[in-house]
Amino acid sequence: MRSESILAVIKHSGYEGRMTTHGFRSLFSTVVNESNLFNPDAIERQLAHVPQNRIRSAYNRAQYWDEKVRLLKLYEKQVKEWIV
């Protein structure tokens, strides 16, 4: 999704000036990290972060697909609870 789309949602939801696209990324990271249910590598990959350890990065090509699907489902559930 383009950042302009996210900014439009923020504006139309009344959060302009109070929330940013990176704020949503930070909120996501906080929620799933605090759940202690997921591999930190999977969380970082979901955020499209590149591993800092260059050697590990060169050898670990895992995409953590199944775990990323589960963590997005948990986040979806959490967001729905906040909205209601």
Secondary structure, 3 states (H helix, E strand, C coil): CCHHHHHHHHHHCCCECCECHHHHHHHHHHHHHHHCCCCHHHHHHHCCCCCCCHHHHHHCCCCCHHHHHHHHHHHHHHHHHHHC
